[in-house]
Amino acid sequence: MDFQLAPEIEDIRLRIHDFVEQHILPLELDPTAHDEHENIAEEPLRDLRAMAKAEGLWALQMPKQRGGGGLNIVAMAACYEEMNRSIFGPVCFNSAAPDDGNMIVLEKVARDDQKERWLQPIIDGEMRSAFAMTEPAPGAGSDPSLMLTRAEKKGDRWIIHGCKTFITGAAVAQHFILIARTSDDTRKGLTAFLFDRDQPGWHIERRIPIMGPEEHGGHCELIFDGLEIPDEN
Ligand SMILES: Cc1cc2nc3c(=O)[nH]c(=O)nc-3n(C[C@H](O)[C@H](O)[C@H](O)COP(=O)(O)OP(=O)(O)OC[C@H]3O[C@@H](n4cnc5c(N)ncnc54)[C@H](O)[C@@H]3O)c2cc1C
């Protein structure tokens, strides 16, 4: 088995290495470049994201026709490793959780019109996203089949009631993927929905403190008390 990276992937890996070395690692040592949660502050982040875009190192996991780099998962493994030499690294290249996983899921399963509305702004770096699955005990965690958050169908809308916890990035996310129970079917009872933070019927109950640097938007507890999601989402 050949474990060598193709020359063009090795080139990207080395460019990420140099970018992290020259532009990102120095900011870890500069407290004036940090936000109040010890993450990279928005202003230097904006500059570095623009620089990564200009150098063709942006959203490498996304298809080229959507403005990404079109890399497969093997190539991305090498790139993630280089980006993660700094805790500030992945977000500068638009490859940080939760946007990274959310983009990959939407790219794989969303309809074209959904990709245009919900995915493209995340790829472009205009919006951040969050994935809301975990619930406080005794709800879903390692075992999503314990899901307590319910979505009830009313006409062409779904009404959401429940609570989610540890939702990374929720305080800054505009687009959310929400997992809720739509039936008691043990295999097909859960459904993923898309909603926008400006919709009424939900709120952030609290931001859960953690040790060390915190993701932008923190790790939040969310309450859903009648959020209405159109069936098409
Ligand atoms: C920093 C951070 C960020 C997070 N971000 C998100 C996010 O963005 N979105 C989101 O939805 N969730 C998020 N989570 C939640 C995370 O997905 C859950 O913590 C994880 O799925 C585990 O669920 P739980 O905490 O309820 O633990 P539990 O499922 O209650 O597990 C507790 C313990 O029991 C063990 N255990 C569980 N089931 C079994 C079993 N069947 N057999 C043996 N052992 C078992 C587990 O290994 C663990 O040690 C985040 C968590 C953290 C800490």
The ligand as a Gaussian input file, in Angstrom:
#p B3LYP/6-31G(d) Opt

LIG

0 1
 C      -16.843000      20.220000      24.270000
 C      -18.086000      19.519000      23.808000
 C      -18.727000      19.943000      22.661000
 C      -19.900000      19.320000      22.235000
 N      -20.557000      19.788000      21.123000
 C      -21.741000      19.242000      20.759000
 C      -22.495000      19.769000      19.658000
 O      -22.087000      20.726000      18.985000
 N      -23.687000      19.201000      19.363000
 C      -24.182000      18.141000      20.066000
 O      -25.277000      17.679000      19.742000
 N      -23.500000      17.616000      21.123000
 C      -22.295000      18.148000      21.478000
 N      -21.597000      17.632000      22.547000
 C      -22.162000      16.536000      23.295000
 C      -21.518000      15.198000      22.978000
 O      -21.901000      14.781000      21.687000
 C      -21.998000      14.237000      24.074000
 O      -21.371000      14.644000      25.279000
 C      -21.670000      12.808000      23.752000
 O      -22.472000      12.355000      22.679000
 C      -21.912000      11.906000      24.962000
 O      -23.195000      12.064000      25.448000
 P      -23.459000      12.378000      27.012000
 O      -22.601000      13.540000      27.414000
 O      -24.939000      12.491000      27.195000
 O      -22.882000      11.134000      27.784000
 P      -23.576000       9.716000      27.969000
 O      -24.122000       9.238000      26.660000
 O      -24.528000       9.798000      29.117000
 O      -22.325000       8.857000      28.365000
 C      -21.753000       8.951000      29.671000
 C      -20.727000       7.859000      29.805000
 O      -21.337000       6.568000      29.633000
 C      -20.686000       5.849000      28.586000
 N      -21.701000       5.088000      27.843000
 C      -22.791000       5.588000      27.225000
 N      -23.511000       4.612000      26.639000
 C      -22.849000       3.461000      26.898000
 C      -23.088000       2.099000      26.566000
 N      -24.160000       1.718000      25.850000
 N      -22.200000       1.183000      26.983000
 C      -21.110000       1.548000      27.720000
 N      -20.834000       2.827000      28.064000
 C      -21.685000       3.772000      27.663000
 C      -20.021000       6.897000      27.714000
 O      -18.886000       6.371000      27.027000
 C      -19.603000       7.933000      28.751000
 O      -18.386000       7.593000      29.362000
 C      -20.417000      18.228000      22.970000
 C      -19.753000      17.788000      24.117000
 C      -18.615000      18.430000      24.537000
 C      -17.941000      17.940000      25.791000

